[in-house]
Amino acid sequence: MTLSLLFFQDAGGSIIWTLLPFVFIFGIFYFLVILPQKRQKQQLQEMITQLKINDEVVTNGGIIGRIKEVKDTSFIIQSAEKSFIEVGKSAIVGRRAEKA
């Protein structure tokens, strides 16, 4: 019984002290998860806007190809000698590293 009195002794505390742990957890979550993800998305969007003809790209489906035509919302990529595919700009996940 005395143990329960210790837990509920400060039940009339300020709402600030009650919400402070939640604010702290959200702050940590923001700086460790949300902010890096926003930066990564912004870098990807910048990379997509800088793509030009003959750049090698990788799609989210794993297709590797060379850009042959740039349209407003899509790219025409060549994945094999006679294989041309139209993919949306949002399907591009990265630029293929240059071969040494």
C-alpha angles and dihedrals in degrees: 000000000000090000092058090050090057092053096048097037094097096042093125094060127136120282089233091066089047094053098038096086091051092050090048093050092048090050092053091045091050095051096041101040117011101041097049090046091052090050092049092050091049092050090050091051091050091049092050092052090052095052116116140176115304095022113133114231140180121222127211088254090060097254113147116202149143120255112245101170135016119213131178097268103007148037130227106222130187111221098172136010095284101011117107121179130185111218130178118249089242089061092065111099101173152339116266114245115255115255114246 
